[in-house]
Amino acid sequence: VTPRTPDIDYAAISPLIALTAGTCIVLLTGLLRAAFVRNHLVPALTVVCLLVVAGLGVWQWGGNTDVISGALRMDDLTLALTMIFAAGGIGATLLAWRGVAPREAGHGEFHALLLACVLGMVILVAAQNLIAVFIGYELLSIPLYVLCATELRRERSLESGLKYLIIGSVGSATLLYGLAFLYGATASTDFSGIAQAIDAKGLSGDVLLLTGIALTVTGLAFKASIAPFHQWTPDVYEGAPTPVTAFMAVATKAAALGVLLRMFDVALIGTATTWAPALATLAVATIVIGNVGALGQSSLKRLLAYSSVAQAGYMLAGVIVTTRLGIAATVFYLFAYLLMNLAAFAVVVVRERETDLGDDIASLHGLGADRPWLAWPMTVAMLSFAGFPLTAGFFGKITLIQSLVDNGYAWLGVVIVLGSALSLAYYLKVIAAVWMRAPGETAGVGAGANAARLTPGGRPVIAGGAPEGEDGTPAAADPGPAPVADANASLRRLRHPEVVFVAIVCTIGTLFFGVFPAPLLDVARDAGAALADLL
Amino acid sequence: MSGDLTIHLSILLYWPAAFAMLGAIAPRRAAPLMALIGALIPLGYGIVLLLDFDAGRSATLQYVTDAQWIPSLGIRYKLGIDGLNLWLVALTTLLFAASALWIAFRPVERPRLFAFHLGVAETAVLGAFLAQDLGLFVGFFDLMLVPFYFLVGQWGGPARVAATLKMVIYTLVGSLLMLAAAVATATLADARPGGGISFVLSDLAGHPLGESAQRWIFVAFALAFLIKMPAFPFHGWMPDAYRNMPLPVLAVFSAVLSKVAAYGFLRIVLPIFPDATVDFQTTLLIIGLLSIVYGSAMAFTTTEIRLVLGYSSVAQLGFILLGIFSLRPEGAQGAVLQMVNHGLVVAPLFFIIALLAERSAGSESIRDMGGIAFRGPVLATVFLIVSLATLAIPGSANFVGEFLILLGLFQSKQAIAIIAFAGVAMASVYMLRAYIRTMHNRTGAGVTSRDLGVRDGLVIVPLVVLILAFAIYPQAALHDGEGGTKAAVRKAQAVAAGKPRPDVAQLPPETSP
């Protein structure tokens, strides 16, 4: 017997290799002393690494190979989601470029954690067995707990990290328990094995299996912030540094929905009749709770958090229909969701830096008159969230509804549009703040009212500990809180080019795919076709 | 890109938006000029289309643009003109041009943004009229709302933000339901020649759905259109929106947007859901009737002159609804004619309101007006002509329109037609009341009477001349429209004739089968 060397498909796992290598390189580069290296080279390397990952994804497109003894599968669904993670990571890196979080936590650490998190997401959505699911889930979660708390001098950030850690751990534990039940019921950890066991043994009504499914749903619902497991979302989103919030909103959501697609539309497809009604109920609850919760919010980050809950409800509908069309709809919606969220968060980041109102909705007042380059991205993002035509969100809704009607869930489509109608109340409130109030209306009232509320949460100027002359640029480019009126008067010139760049690129993307969705639809369709067993 | 591609309708469609964008980056002073060019060229196109249109083939689409757009969703970029939308397209281009001219003479704040939104609005409205694909129609229909949201919210009256929010949410509840219904229609019909999903209207009309699916889809579409019109009892957004909308915007909004909804019934609902149309015929007729009665009653009593017109529009659209749901060619023809008539009278009326308010110290309450005719004979004449046309005095085109509507209605539902006659009389009450209380009577406290200025005359007089010309020769529109409207009602008429009247009180099922 000749010893067999493991047969490794390096090409297929190249995105994983790139991410792992990138994590190490970024971490080590962050140890260098030169300020330029830490402040600019590290984020630049992070962006390059993520670009390489996305590029490798394009290279491997259509490969559909099982890797690592069938534990992972690098198919088009994985790769499409990988591109979303990479784009989300790039967006977050750019938003954080001159932010407080990397400076306080250490640039190397911050960006290495970000990359590790992306690695976890890729493993999670590529997973083909229960063990890989759990590894991916934890690898994604643990760096995020830390990232949430990276603004070390701000109580809210620490609170957010701690909250996320505790609730996330409950989610992990529940998931692990559920996975154990699934294994117990089917005697297999492989998705294909589980699917075969369900068919062969007629397990669809098995108590052990149903318990396992229920616990698994719960565990994953925590990550995807599906109601009623969403309660952490507004608090954590609000407290976390805004770039991290943007990353969580975009990438974590995509990862959680990706693994839901894999588990439910592959492993548990044989028992769809039992879990589909339950998930449909959850989707309806999520849509209602998310949209109603967002109505009264005056903090933009909380508003976007609730909106992300509602959007998770829409996308969950794509999981429920268990067709390729449904998967394609979910993937398309995730792409649209990525673009509009990054645009919105980019504007929030700029306004947090420029005004002393933090992420309050009042920080947007007068934006339309003074800063059209920020006003339009926010406007387009909100219109896209609401599903207006000419934006990617419109076709997101159309594809979702199409997949729902196609498989007899027309009523859920109606729920989605009614939810969207409800959501207009708060999306349009944001647009009204941008365009329909003069900046003067804010300065006195808003600032006064918010000064008290934001005292602990307001963004502090780094004093003492972090030397101001660290490299000169952040301190100069990032002035301390200034009265709104002054800020508006003096900030007409481009102040945060990389953040505004993110906002504008995402806006152009939203509009482009709102007019020519065909290329993105093709990508989504390929991703849907990756799950061969579906209709 | 494949298939037929004549470029003309696309130029007409995108010209206003393109110039709006140019205007947005042009120097501030050039913005009104850009807006004017952006509106006048489409007007030229509209006139050429009227002259060039082949009325003999009124029922077939002409100048068709048909190209692949989103193959995987089955949505095509298909535009076309037939007898149904020809005059409505021309009306749209005319009224937007009038509005742009008005703005060119009376500078607004932030003119570039204003012109931008107005241009986008024109493109969206034209798109909704021209679209021959359900997906495209729904897109433009929803898109129409966006510029008006901004126009009201930024340039409106004191309660503008609340009013615009109310308007958008009200109308979008309907529109979004329509979106779901439209996708459901295409998915369930599976109508692409050779299999697959198609949103093209002609494909959908050839593959009727089952009756139960038709019903809930019909309800969603009807709701969207009735809210947009607005018809009683879906008009809740109207008073606030009308109060706060800037007048040049209100002129196009009231004249054109409500017509898109009425047109939607003829273009989409009647041909694609004929069975459900017949099932719900009586319900819709009653809604039309209630709109007439309620709109007229409110128009008698309100003292805000904008709302007199707002409620009169509710009543007028009630008539149009009656004409459409008479399911007779005469009624539908009358409805299309009446859409054009109403647009043609209501736009100058709103411009006149602006002039009246200027003469009564900014007040728009008819209590503060009176005696404005004293030194303004031309203004008084113009206003009188438009008022008489609005109340459909014999000899006006509006009279012909209402006559045809009632004729059609008599053939299908006599009882409703008899009640509807009362509506004709009520129109004269509220219009004459508004005219007398503003132009005659005792001179109001703050009123300074002066005549129509040259610039204002340039906007209003051409419209009045057109009203007169149309009164003399309404045949022009009727002739062009005949084939198109006949084709629109043919199926529903056949269904109505072919089967016993079903019970209309049945509620639609919540979901598809």
Interface residues (C-beta under 8 A of the other chain):
Chain A: G368 A369 L383 A386 G387 F388 P389 L390 F394 F395 K397 I398 T399 I401 Q402 V405 D406 G408 A410 W411 G413 V414 I416 V417 L418 S420 A421 L424 A425 L428 K429 I431 A432 W435 M436 R437 P517 A518 L521 D522 R525
Chain B: W69 I70 P71 S72 L73 R110 G135 V138 G139 F140 D142 L143 V146 Y149 F150 G153 Q154 R160 V161 T164 L165 V168 I169 L172 V173 L176 L177 L179 A180 V183 A184 A186 T187 L188 I197 E510 T511 S512
